[in-house]
Amino acid sequence: MSRQLVVGAGLIGGGVARRLAARGDDVVIASRHGTAVDGARALALDATDAEAFAAAAGGAATIFLCTNPPYTRWPTDWPPVFAAAIDAATRSGAGLVIMSNLYGYGPPEGPMTEDSPELSTETKGRVRLAGWHAALAAHERGDIRAVEVRASDYFGPGATGTAHLGESFFHAAEKSKTARVVGDPALPHSWSYLPDIVSTLIAAADYEGAWGRVWHVPSGQPRARTVIMEQLNEHYGGHGRVAGYPQWVLRALAAVSPLMREIEASSYQFRMPFVIDSAQTERLLGVSATGWLEALTTTADTYRSARH
C-alpha cells in the first residue's frame, strides 16, 4: 500500500483521491478547509505553509498538486504554493505531480504537443510557467522528481462556475435556451474529460521512465461548441443554441471586473482553433480519451438528474 498526498479537494483532486483509495492506496487529501472525500483521510492545510506542507508529505510516495487559487490571485497565491510543494517534495522524497493547463504555450499556431514552445506573455500563463520551471530546475538538480500534467478546458460531472463547458452550457441545452460563451463557438476546441485528467495524473505518478517532463491529457478530437450543442439537442430532445459574446462586451466587463479581466486576457483560446495533441502521453503512459459521446452523455445525464 502506497501513501499518497493529494493537495486540493476540488473536482480533480477529489477524483484523484477517490481513484487512489479505490485501488487500495493510503490517501490523505489536504485542502484549506479539510474537505472530506470518500476513502481518504481529510487534512486542513494552508498550502503556502512550507512547514505544514512538508509535515503532511512525510512518508508519501507522491504529492499530487491539484489546488487552484482564484484566477485573480494567481500572481500572489501560486508562488508560495509552488515553493512549499517543492520544499515538501525535497524533504520527503515524494514525487511531485503538478496539475496544470495550456496557458503556458500562449496563442497556438497549430496543435500543442508536449514539446511545443512555451511562449505565453499573459499573466496567468507566466505564473504557471514560473512554478513549473522552478520544479523542473529542482528536478534537474536531483533534489526531487517532478512532472507536470496539462489539460485543456475540462468538462464532466460537477463542472460548474467558470467552466466553459460546464453546467450553464448543459442547462441551456436542456431548456432549449441560448448558451452565451466566450469567443467563436464554431471554432474547434479540445475538451478534457475530468475522469481522463484523473487517469493521466495517476499514470504519470506510476510511470517508471524518466520524469522531468510534461504530459498532455488525452482529449480526443477537438469539437466546436456549435457541434456539441447539436449533439446535446439530440440527446435532450431540445432546441438549444449557442452564441458568442462580442469581444467588446468582454473588454467592457473586464474594465470593471477583475475576474472578467482574467477571462478576457485568456479568451484568445476561443478566438482561434485550440487543439491539444497527446500522442506522446498516450504512447508512453498507455492512457486514452474516453469515447466522446459516452463522456458527453454521462455529463449531460448527471446534470439532468441533479435537477430532477
Sequence and secondary structure as in RCSB ss.txt:
>XXXX:A:sequence
MSRQLVVGAGLIGGGVARRLAARGDDVVIASRHGTAVDGARALALDATDAEAFAAAAGGAATIFLCTNPPYTRWP
TDWPPVFAAAIDAATRSGAGLVIMSNLYGYGPPEGPMTEDSPELSTETKGRVRLAGWHAALAAHERGDIRAVEVR
ASDYFGPGATGTAHLGESFFHAAEKSKTARVVGDPALPHSWSYLPDIVSTLIAAADYEGAWGRVWHVPSGQPRAR
TVIMEQLNEHYGGHGRVAGYPQWVLRALAAVSPLMREIEASSYQFRMPFVIDSAQTERLLGVSATGWLEALTTTA
DTYRSARH
>XXXX:A:secstr
  EEEEE  SHHHHHHHHHHHHTT EEEEEETT    TTSEEEE  TT HHHHHHHHTT SEEEE     GGGHH
HHHHHHHHHHHHHHHHH  EEEEEE SGGG S SS B TT      SHHHHHHHHHHHHHHHHHHHTS  EEEEE
  EEESTT  TT TTSHHHHHHHHTT EEEESS TTS B EEEHHHHHHHHHHHHH  S  SSEEE    S   H
HHHHHHHHHHHT   EEEE  HHHHHHHHTT HHHHHHHHTGGGGSS B B  HHHHHHH      HHHHHHHHH
HHHHHHH 
